[in-house]
Amino acid sequence: MPRLKKFRRARLIVIVLVVLLVAGVGYGGYRGVAAVRASFPEVDGSVKVAGLSAPVDVKRDANGIPQLYADTAEDLFRAQGYVQAQDRFWEMDVRRHITAGRLSEMFGDGQVDTDAFIRTMGWRQVAQKEFDTKLSPETKKYLQAYSDGVNAWLGEHPGGEKASLEYALLGMVNDGYKPEQWTPVDSVAWLKAMAWNLSGNLQEEIDRSLLSQDFTPDKIAELYPDYPYSRNGTIVKTGTVSGDTYRPADGPAPAAGTPGAGTAQGAATTKALLQGLTDRVDKMPQLLGRPGQGIGSNSWVVAGSHTTTGRPLLANDPHLGPGLPSVWYQMGLHCRTSSPACQFDVSGFTFAGMPGVVIGHNKDVAWGFTNLGADVTDLYLEKVTGPDTYQVDGKDEKFDLRKETIKVAGGEDRTITVRTTRTGAPLISDQSTEQQNVGKYAPNGSAAPDRGTTGYGVALQWTALNPGKTMDAVFELDKARNWDEFRGAAKDFAVPAQNLIYADAKHIGYQAPGDVPIRGKGDGTMPAPGWDSGYQWKGSIPFSALPYSLDPAAGYIVTANQAVVDPSYKYNLTKDWEYGTRAKEITEQIEGLLKNNGKISPDDMQNLQLDNTSIMAKTLVPLLLKQQIDDPYVREAQDLLKDWNYHQDADSAAAAYYNGVWRNLLTLAFGQKFPADLRAKGDCLLVRQQGDPTKPDSGSRIVTECGTRDPGKAQPDGGDRWTEVVRQQLDKPDSSWWTYIDSDHKEQKGLDNLLKEAMKNARQDLTSLLSKDISTWSWGRLHKLELKEQTLGTDDSSIASGVVHKLLNRGPYRLSGGSAAVDAAGWNAAAGYQVDWIPSMRMVVDLSDLDSSHWINVGGASGHAFHANYNDQTDLWLKGKLLTWAFTPDAVEKATKHKLVLTNG
């Protein structure tokens, strides 16, 4: 109790400090403002940075976006480290504590479970192995130079209020904390966080296992329908694999000397993961957004023969979780003179804490990313036979054991034991209640060994736990001058597996890279039996066999998380593609522009990013309008849909009502039937509970049952998969999914009845949330985005109170768009209407004139709350506007508002 009171008092002090700071009340406010400004970066004049061989120029535009000019590559990355630390060191420091499983050292015992889970996976150890054994000497030099730059800044700002406001806040509850020196492995480890959030179908494996408690395999299959290849198509026309060489069906054949094969490892999912893992995943900081479906992206590239500029145009807008500061950091890295010692002239979107540019363009080529969605994780059920043994093929095998000590600010150290199988898969159920439940209940077949009283253990096989060369690939992409060099870089891009689109002055292309496992038995959709070695991975798909396309006949390439190839492709990339709704809409828009205008302009590319059409509404609204509604109160809302153009504009009343109906349809048809551990916490529904089969007189009854899952991961979430589920079931008006419990606690059947009930419930919901007067309704009043400062924590274990968060957060903003729209402002229908993933940035690259390219970020360049560049791009982003993207030296100089010179010190 004394310790708890101490922390409560400290939080109260923090609240008072920040209130005074912002309000500027009296002397305390003056001191608070002075403390905040002391942490702002120097942007003019000169500063000394040890180790530079020559001065480096840092030119910032009005939005604080830096462009760096140096004579050597090492100077360039040393300066990048210094400048990113100026703007974002607090964020960088928290990120490295996440990836190392050391959050408890900063924030106390509320983070122990998160640390234990990440330590069990061993992100930091894998990153260390990558640095020690996989990365090229050149990459290591660049990483060290970057670290030296960060540490030069840290030497001037050793902690406390001079580093950032957040350190002042942290000091109120953890006054012994001081940031450590930055290391190259801190940068490499961030790739593990990227891979975790973009790791494919792990959640789908969990959910299928949980659903198996209540549903037959046939009913589960209806909830995970086959991809609609004939309707929504694939990224590339499926070619053939001869030996281990992919031959495109469309475009030039592969040249001699095409980059060769890589290696892969995997990840496993079970029902223990289903509940235990979900518990842990929900608590993990979501710096990129929630893992699995919903985290997507759009990108497309159009050949010069189809553009008004005569050169290719390339667009990209990754869909990630919102937050402040933005996950992206815009930057340019330029060698004053191209030479063997300095080959970089690149600009784009970077990650604070990691050198190089991740997405963008150099003077020769441009590239974009969307998530491939390859199945690179598998859960394995393990028959544990003792503290350090488990069973494979009827024989006991030894776990590899290691101890991990978690240091806790203000508390005692915690020690955990990590058990790892011979394939390198950690037993995640040791740290996860959900995984333990998966181990108890997951389907296991008739030949399985007895699971005992505690169930099977659950191990996670995941490609990102295999050391790779992705950091090499980042620098190789930045230097690529042509298609062959671009593919050479892609060969090293192991995790996360991404769709890479490409453009240079004459060509457009696509490459699927990534470390994708080849399975023995099984297809990765359900937890696998670890006691049968036949289910172990058999290596990786060779890079030379992965799909690609160069200059396809269509003259454009679209990637929006749809299937890459059809089932005729030799290897299994995944069984859980996104369903292609956005991709089909983008494709149809491009084809319409080409048919009507003949050419596509840069403005067309930008406008297409803002397409907020609800494709599902085109199918569902006609059915809703056919329903005979007797209640004038409900009919008034139904009439909103009569002349609706299916655009989900923020000011649209029809969009608000349609999405309300969609949400209620999903709840009635599916949510009512789902087990509580798939539904959102606090979501209490009337459900039919079956009687005890051992008691003849025990019939079913209707009861109230509340969900237990974190709302952001609850089902049915209403995303692209659910549009396909509902679309297929609409052809079956008597489907059992259309049986539901109405508001009078009575069971009803049939599609028409359910649609009427959904319209009635939506009318009541929107009346409660908005008003009785439908003339005041708008989609944006429901569909709101709040940009939250996440690094201080968002729950009771954080150091920040709600008052502090209100001062650091921004919004709410009223958004257009929707989950399966091109303008993908996603929301989870199982939880509410609030926005939980967004186009995290937008860019349009014009290969005819790179200075005519455009970009925008959410938030801004600065990570310092109350700095002018903390959130200065958001209003433009909301309006669909983009900033001019200066690239050449003359354009950058013209846009420069501040110039700082870094000199050797």
Order of alpha helices (4+ residues) and beta strands (2+ residues): alpha-alpha-beta-beta-beta-alpha-alpha-alpha-alpha-alpha-alpha-alpha-alpha-alpha-alpha-beta-beta-alpha-beta-beta-beta-beta-beta-beta-beta-beta-beta-beta-beta-beta-alpha-beta-alpha-alpha-beta-beta-beta-beta-beta-beta-beta-alpha-alpha-alpha-alpha-alpha-beta-beta-alpha-beta-beta-alpha-alpha-beta-alpha-beta-beta-beta-beta-beta-alpha-beta-alpha-beta
